[in-house]
Amino acid sequence: MLIFGTIVPGFSHAQDVNAILAQARQQEAAFRDTEALAKYLEALRVQPNNFVALCKASELHSLLGKRQATKEQQKNYFKKAREYAQLALKVNSASTESNFVMALAMGRMAIITSGEEKIDAVKDIKSYAEKCIQLDPSNYKGYHILGRWHYEVSDLSSIEKWLVKIAYGSLPAATLKQAQAYYEKSRQLNPGLLINYLEIAKVHHRNDEDKKAIAELQQLLRLPNVMVDDPIVKKEANELIKKWQ
């Protein structure tokens, strides 16, 4: 009876977590990211080391953080994203997904910070994103992050570049050409990811190729929405077309 008593509760918890995760996936499929996050956090209360829930809690904190009204609120979400990514890496550091969510969280932090705080994230973003695609060469999300890394680092100010050299001894090479190559690889693996078209357009704009940039944006606008943020991506695309014409 003692053995039976110890096994059944664990089995029951596993059933509970599986049911909660199924509900979370349903919310995500319906573009209800806030509700999905709540479900993943509920799963973690039942099973704190659940790998799927940890990765999703991190990813959704990164995605939802971007939509917050103030920089302080955004930073709080991104810190949470990093914390859950760290926990996911403790559970399985050899997973493409745990490395992806850490790269994403650090990338979000880098975008809204400056100076030393921004520089501290630069090296980590690249290393986690590279490991992500090393573990799974078909992970289009990892290629997108590497594209964004090259785009942002190639645009660092001279002071920020100097800080990187002080912190790490040298600045990793980063070019717009490499940014575009990674975005193109991501798009090849997932042609429906609208954000790739937007970012490739920005690369063309920085290269003074506005006709190519506008063509990318027009192609983007013809694609169906598949993610909750796609209407926002299309709104930015429309604004950039008016600005660059």
N, C-alpha and C positions, 0 to 999 in steps of 0.2 A: 504493500500500500504506500510505503514511503517513496519508492521509486516512481510509482504512478503519480503520486502527488507532486513530485518535482518536475516530471516531464510535461504534464498537461498544461500548467500555467505558461511555460515557455512556448508551447505549441499554439496556445490561445493568443499570446502576444504576437507571434508571427502572423497568424491569421488576421489579427487586428491591423497590423502594419500594412500587410498586403492590401487590405480593403481601403485603408486610408490613402495609400499610394495610388490606387486605382482612381479614387475620387480626385486626387490632386492632378493626375494626368487628364481627367475629363475637364477639369477647370482650365488647364492650360490649352487644351484643344479648342475650348470656347473663348479663348483670349481673355480669360479672367485671371490675370497673373497674381493679383493681390489675394484672391481666394485660394489660388493654387499654393502660394507661399504659406498661407495659414495652414493648409493641409499638410504640407511637408514639415512644417514646424511641429504640428500635432504628431506626426509619425516619429519625429525625433524625441518627443517627450516619452513615447512608449519604448523606443529603441534608439538611444542616443548615438550609437555608432552605425546606424544604417547608412551605407555608402551612397545609395541613390538619393536619399533625402538630404544628406549633407551637400552633395554636389548641386542639387536643385535649389536648395536654400541659398547657397552661395550665388549661383547664376541669377536667380530671381532678385536677390538683393542688389546685384549689379545692374540689372535691367530696370528695376523699379526706382533705384536710387537716381538714375538719370532723369527721371520724371519729377523729382521733388522740386519744390518751389525755391528753396534757398540753398546756397552752397554748403551751409552747415548741415542741413538735413541730408543733402547728397553725401557728404563725407561720412555721416553716421551710418548710412546704408552701405557705403563702400567698405567701411571698417568691418561691418558685420559680414559682408561678402568675403573679405579676406579671412576672418576668423573661421567661417564655415569651410572655406577652402583648405585652411591649415589642418582642420580636423579630418577632412576627406583625405588629404595627403598622408596623414598618420594611419588611416585605415588602409589605404592602398596608394602608395606613391608611384607604382608602376602602371597606373591607369591613365589613358589619354584624357579622360574626362576630368579627373582631379587636377591634372596639370593645366588643362584648359581653363577651368574656373578660377584657378589662382592667377593665371596670366590675365584673364578678363578683369578680375578684381583689382590687380595692380595697375592695369591699364586705365581703369576708371579713376583710380586715385591720382594717377599721373596727370590726367587731363584737367582736373580741377585744382591741382596744387601748383606750387612754384618753388623755385630755389632748391634747397637741399632736400626737401620732402619729395619734390618731383624727381630729382636725380636719383634718390634712393630706390625709386620704383623702376627706373629705366633698365637696369641690368636684369632684374628679376623677370620683367615682362618677356624679354627676349629668351631667356633661358627656359622658362616654363613653356612658352609657346613652341620653341624648338623641340623640347622633349615631347610635347603633345603630338606633334606630327611625326616625330621619330617613332613613337609608340603606335601611331596609326596614321600612315601616309594619306589616308582618305578623309581625314578630319578637316573639313573645309573651314571650320571655325578657327582652327589653329593657324591656317594660312592667312585668314582675314586679319587676325591679331598681329601676325608678323608684318603684314602689309601696313597696318596702322602704325606699328612701331617704327618702321623705316620712314614713313611719311612724317611722323611727329619728330623723330630724332634728327632727321635731315633739316628740320625747321627750328631747331633749338637756337636760342640766342647765344651770342659769344660768351656771355657770363655763365650761362647754364652749361655750355660745352666745357668751359674752364673748370666748373665744379665737378663735372663728370671725370675729367682728367685727374683732378686732385683726389677724388674718391677711389677711382679704379685704375689709375695709372695711364689709361688711354681711353679714347672714345671709340666704341665699336663702329665699324663702317656702316653708314646708312645713306641710301640714295633714293631719289624719286623713282629711278628705273627699277630698283629692287622692290619698292613699294608696289608699283604697278604689276610687276611679275607675280608677286604673292597674291594680290587681289585677283588677277586673271586666273591663277591656279585655283583659288577659292571658288571663283565663278564657274570654272570648268567643272568642278566637283558638284556644285549646286547652283545651276543657272537661275533658280528662282529667288536667290537671296538678294533682295533689292539694294541693301546697303552697299554691296560691292560696286554696283553701277554708280552710285552717288560718290563713293570714294575714288573710283577711277576717274570720274569727271573732275574731281578736285585736283587730282594729279595732273590732268591735261591743262587745267586752268593755271596751275603754278608753272607749267612749261610754256605758257602763252599760246596754248592751243585751244582757244575757246570754241571753235567750230566742232572739234572732236568732243569737247566737254559737253556741249549742248546736245550733240547726237546721242551721247551716253544717257543723258538725263531724259531725253525724249523716248528712248528705248525703255528706260525704267518706268516711265509713266504708262506705257502700254501693258505692263505686266500686272497680273492679279496680286492682290494683297494676300500674303500667307502668314504674316506675323503681326502681332498686335501693334507694333510701332510703324508698320508700313505706311499708314496714312500720314504720319509725321514725316517720314522719309520723302514721300511724294510732295508734301507741302514745301519742304525745303528745296526739292528739285525744281518746283515751279518758280519759287522765289529766285533761285540761282539762274534759271533761264532768262527771267526778266532782267536780272542784274548784268548778265554777261552778253546779252544780245547787242 
